[in-house]
Amino acid sequence: MDRSDITLERMRTFVRVAERRSLSAVARELGVGQSTVTRHVRELEEAVGAPLLNRTTRRVAMTEEGSRYHAQCVQILLLVEQASEEIRDLRGAPSGAVHVSCTAALGVLHITRLVFAFQERYPDIRIDLGLTDERIDLVKEGVDIALRLGPLTDSSMKLHHLGESTRLLVAAPAYLDAYGRPDRPEDLAAHNIIRMSNVAGSETLVLAGLDGKRHSVAVKGDLRVDHGLAAREAFRVGRGIGPAHRWLVDDLLASGELEALLPDYALAATPLSMLIVPERAKIARVRLLIDYLVAEAAHLPGLG
């Protein structure tokens, strides 16, 4: 083995291919031709003297040797980046890129504003912000931090619980003037309910009264959406009643464009969590953004 052929560039390419399981995806990510990615992997395999990846026309998978080598490469690349970070920190302000993924509506309404303020404080840190409601593979997609609503089960990530997101029933005054205001949960069955197609069980609303009694109501409606901002707009223009996170509609409630309904009954809150790729949390710029988002998230409307 010629150790001079084991370069950091080839290691990085191999690690990304192993994680994304696609030569073409990594080529697009790195902005190079697929032949370059293939060559980097082949040259690294020749240098270590073992096949690292099994490549077919449909998929890429690590060999047993590749899996062991990948774990070591990740640690080596992390140490190199940390060493570079320490030198940069000694010479001035932190710099580099941080990749963030966030639930779409929350990202548009609140997290983008926090990112802008963070970059005002640290102008040399670049933020790559992806907005999606899909549960993506953070490592595969090269994400450092993810903000997600709902229960999470990915035990391989560091998890920081940011709080419980309060939900409430809302509707526009025009809709309520036309169709009436519900006085009790059972009245909802006669209303047009805006439902989320990507939320399991949205055809049933469960509310708890002040006495702790649960009321389960089967609901129906002529509109289902898969995005929080679409639901927000549907509520605002008077398409119906529906459950909403406080942070989604707080400004519309304050302006009177929406009304909160059934104040003596509560919908279950939803956990808001931050997922962190453990190895990335040790990098200074990532740590700075984590600490900043944890502190600022506490001020989001309806987060308790």
N, C-alpha and C positions, 0 to 999 in steps of 0.2 A: 504494500500500500504506500503510495506517495502522499504523505500528509499535506504537501503543498497544494494538492488538488482538492482538499476539503476546505472550501471557502465558505464564509458566512453567507454570501449570496446564494450559493447552491443549497446550503442548509435551509435558508428562509424559503426558497422555492419548494424544496421537498416538504417542509412543514406545512405550507399552505396547501399543497396538492393533497397531502395526507388528510388534512382537516376538511377540505372542501370536496375531496374525492372527484375532482374534475380538472383535467389539464386545461381545457378551454376556459373554464371559469377563472382559474388563476392567471391565465394569460391576459384576460380582460382586466382583472384586478390590478395586475402589475403594469399593464400598458405595453406588453411585448407580444411577439408572435408565439403561437403554440409550439412551434419548433424550438424556440429558445427555452421554454419551460421543459420540454421533453429532453433537450440536450443537458440542461442543468441537472436533472434527475439522473440521467444516464451516466454523466461524468461523476456524480457523487457515488453512485452504485459501483462504478469501476474503481473509485478511490478507496472505498471501504471493503471492496471485494465480496459483496453479497447483494442479492436482489432486495430492494426495499419496498417496491410496489408491484402488485400484480395488475397489469393493464390489459383490458379487453376493449372492444369497440363500444361497450355500453357502460362500463364502470371501472373505477380505480379503487383498489383496496390495499392496505398494508400487509406485507408478509409478516411472519413472526419476528424476523430480524428487524424489519422496518418499524414495527410497533415499539420494540425496545429502543431502537435508535431514535425514533421520534421523541420519546420522553426525554432522552438525554439532550437532543437538539433544542427542545423547548427551554430547558434549564440553561444551556449555554447561551442561547440568544437573549434570554432574560438577563443573565449576568452581564453580557456585553452592553445591553441597553441601560441597565442600572448604572454601570460604570460610566457610560457616556453622560447619563443624567447628572451624576454627581459632579462631573467636571463642568457641565453647563451651569449647574446651580452655583458653583463657586465663581463662575465668571459673570453671572447675571441672572435675569429672570428665566423661569421655566419655559420650555418651548417644546414643540412637537405636536403630534396628533392624538386625539382621544375619540374613539368611536362609540357612539351612544345610540341605543335603540329605545323607543318610547311608544307606549300606547298612543294611537294617532290623535284622537281628539284632545287628550291631555297635553300632548306635545304642542299642538297648534295653539291652544288657548293659554297655556301657562309655561311649559318647559322651554319653548323657544325664547320667551322673554328672559327667563333665568340664564339661558345660555348666552344671550347677548350681554347681559350684565357681567357674567363671568369673564367673557372675552374683553370687556372694557377694563377689567381688573388685571387680566393676564393676556395682553394682546398678541403674544408670541405662541399661544396655544391654539392650535387649529381643532375645530370640532366638526366631526362627521356625524350628523344627526339623521337617523333613519326612523321614520314614523310608520308603524305597522301594528295591527292588532293580532297578527299571527305570532304563535310561540316559536320563534326561530332558535336555531342552534347557535349560541353565542360564539363558540370557538370556531365553528365552521364558517360563520359569516364575518369573523374578524372583529367582533364587538367586544368592547371593554366593560361597558355598563349597560344594563337594561332596566327600565321602569315598567312594571307590569301590574295590572289590576287582576284580582282574583287569586284563588289558592294556587300555590306552586309546589312542584314535587321534584324539581331538579336538584338532587343532593350534591351534585358535583360542583355547584356554584356557591359562592358565599352569598348569603341572603341577609339583607338588612330590612327589617319591617319598618316602613315609614309611617304607618298609621292606618286607621279605618276610614274609608271614604263613605260619608253619609249619603244616602239616597232618599229621594222624596218624590211624591206624585205631583206633576205640574200640568197646567194647561193654560191656553190663552184666554183672557176675559171674553173675547168674542165667541169662542167655542162654548164657554160655560153659559153665556147669556142665551145662546141659541138652544143648547141641549140640557141645561140645568147643572147644578153643582151637586156632586154626590155627598150625602150626609153620613153614609156608612159604607164599609168595604163592599157589601153585597150590591150596592148601587152601580158599581163599576161594570158589572156584567151587561148592563144595558148601554154602555158607552163604547165609542170607537177608541180602541187602545192602540197606540203606536208601539210596536214590538220590535225587538232586536232579533234578527234572524241568526246571528252568530252567538246568541246566548241561550244555553240549554234551559228549557222550562219556561220560556218567556210567555207561553200561552196561559200561565197561571201566576197570579199575583198573591203573595203571602205577606200579610201585614199583622203586626202585633199591637194589641190595644194597651192602654195604660194599666190594665189589670193583668197583663201578660198573656191573655188569651190570643191564640193565633187564628187568623181568618184567611182561608185559602179560597180564592175566587177564580174560576175559569173565565178568561176574557177572550175577546175577539176584536178584529179590526180589519180595515181594508188596506193597511200599509205596514210592511215590514222593511226594515233597513238594516244594513250591516256596518254602519258607521255612526258614531256618536254625534258628529256634526250634522248629519242628515236628520237624526232624531231631533236635535236642537232646533233646526229650521222648521221641521214639521210641527213641533209644539208652538213655535213663535207665530206661524201663520194660521194657527187654529185648526189643524188637521185632526186633533184628538188629544186624549189624555195619555200620560205614560210616566214610567219611573225614570228619574234622571239623577246622576251624581250632582251634588251641590256645586262642585267646581265647574260643571258643564253649563249651568244655567243661573249662577249667582247674580251676574250682571243683569240678566233679563228679569229676574225677580225684583231686584233693586229698582229697576226702571218702570216696573209695573206692566211690562209686556207679557209676563207670565204670573200665574198665581200658584201658590202651594196649596195642596188639597189635603183633606183629612188630617189635620194637625194632631189629632189624638191617637193616630195610628202610625206605626213606623215600619218601614221596609228594612230588611237586614242590610247592614253596612258591608262594604267590600274591601278586603285588605289591599293596600297599595304597598308594593315591595320593590326593592332595588336588588337586582341580581348582578353579581360582580365576578368576573373571571379571576380566580384566586391569584394566578401568577401576575396578572396585570395590576392588581391592587397595590403591589409593591413599588410601582413606578410613580415618581413624584407627581407628575402632571395629572395622572389618573387619580391619585389619592387626593389631590387638591379639588378636583371636580366632584369626587364622591363626598368629601366633607362639606363642600358648598351646597350640593343638592340636598343632602340630609338636613342641613340647617334651614334652607329656604323652603323645602317641602312642608315643613311644619306650619307654614303660613298660608298654605293653599286653602281655599274656601271649603268648609265641610270636612276637613281632615282632622280626626281626633284620635 
